[in-house]
Amino acid sequence: MPWYHEKLDSDLEHELKQRKITKGRFLDLGTGPGTQAIQLAKLGFTVTGTDLSVNAIQKAKKLDARINFLVDDILDSKLEKNSFDYILDRGCFHVLSNDKWDSYAKTIHEILDKDGLFFLKCFSIKEETLTYGPYRFSIPDIKNIFGKDFVIDTIIDTVYQGTLDRYPKALFAVMRIK
Ligand SMILES: C[S@@+](CC[C@H](N)C(=O)[O-])C[C@H]1O[C@@H](n2cnc3c(N)ncnc32)[C@H](O)[C@@H]1O
């Protein structure tokens, strides 16, 4: 898993510190190996980790009993409306095909609390070396997809930390509901 990163994503860590965010209901969407959910639980957040993969959720459940790990497809989600103060997507959105982007944004808008924050990390169009991997987004792409329903606080150029020798170029965006 090239995206496997045991520590909390450093861009998320920076935002949490900067904004003095220390508690609340956090969704780790597309949790995969559950590393981000686990780090967030260690920080004291009430964490739900969801993934399409039954196998991933079965494995993650064994790692930390504090976390509510659930099988859930974000494109047909059973998560309750306004049920999260914070949502992290580190690598799920960028694997979805473009016909799913609007439906994805609509669901995030529904499940996020009106005062909540959405943290999105995805591959960047500036990643030109890697010959495989997910879709690569530009800053205007993110503004087009999410700008209708979300205020985009910040989008920065960054990297996707994981197991590769050179970290792929990524974008990290912080958004709130309009
Ligand atoms: C690149 S991995 C990232 C895993 C994790 N977020 C991390 O940072 O280690 C993407 C994850 O998104 C999940 N995923 C893909 N499509 C999904 C969907 N429609 N709903 C929920 N999860 C999905 C995949 O099963 C996979 O575990």
PDBQT file of the ligand as one rigid body, heavy atoms in Angstrom, charges set to zero:
ROOT
HETATM    1  C1  LIG A 201      -5.636   5.321  -1.339  1.00  0.00    +0.000 C 
HETATM    2  S1  LIG A 201      -6.543   4.433  -0.113  1.00  0.00    +0.000 S 
HETATM    3  C2  LIG A 201      -6.299   5.515   1.283  1.00  0.00    +0.000 C 
HETATM    4  C3  LIG A 201      -6.548   4.875   2.615  1.00  0.00    +0.000 C 
HETATM    5  C4  LIG A 201      -6.433   5.777   3.854  1.00  0.00    +0.000 C 
HETATM    6  N1  LIG A 201      -7.275   6.938   3.761  1.00  0.00    +0.000 N 
HETATM    7  C5  LIG A 201      -5.013   6.182   4.156  1.00  0.00    +0.000 C 
HETATM    8  O1  LIG A 201      -4.738   7.384   4.140  1.00  0.00    +0.000 OA
HETATM    9  O2  LIG A 201      -4.203   5.288   4.404  1.00  0.00    +0.000 OA
HETATM   10  C6  LIG A 201      -8.251   4.773  -0.598  1.00  0.00    +0.000 C 
HETATM   11  C7  LIG A 201      -9.309   4.055   0.193  1.00  0.00    +0.000 C 
HETATM   12  O3  LIG A 201     -10.600   4.517  -0.220  1.00  0.00    +0.000 OA
HETATM   13  C8  LIG A 201     -11.492   3.414  -0.246  1.00  0.00    +0.000 C 
HETATM   14  N2  LIG A 201     -12.631   3.734  -1.134  1.00  0.00    +0.000 N 
HETATM   15  C9  LIG A 201     -12.637   3.768  -2.496  1.00  0.00    +0.000 A 
HETATM   16  N3  LIG A 201     -13.861   4.080  -2.944  1.00  0.00    +0.000 NA
HETATM   17  C10 LIG A 201     -14.656   4.256  -1.856  1.00  0.00    +0.000 A 
HETATM   18  C11 LIG A 201     -16.036   4.565  -1.684  1.00  0.00    +0.000 A 
HETATM   19  N4  LIG A 201     -16.854   4.754  -2.734  1.00  0.00    +0.000 N 
HETATM   20  N5  LIG A 201     -16.524   4.686  -0.424  1.00  0.00    +0.000 NA
HETATM   21  C12 LIG A 201     -15.688   4.459   0.655  1.00  0.00    +0.000 A 
HETATM   22  N6  LIG A 201     -14.393   4.136   0.544  1.00  0.00    +0.000 NA
HETATM   23  C13 LIG A 201     -13.864   4.027  -0.700  1.00  0.00    +0.000 A 
HETATM   24  C14 LIG A 201     -10.634   2.260  -0.707  1.00  0.00    +0.000 C 
HETATM   25  O4  LIG A 201     -11.202   1.002  -0.374  1.00  0.00    +0.000 OA
HETATM   26  C15 LIG A 201      -9.311   2.540   0.003  1.00  0.00    +0.000 C 
HETATM   27  O5  LIG A 201      -9.231   1.904   1.255  1.00  0.00    +0.000 OA
ENDROOT
TORSDOF 0
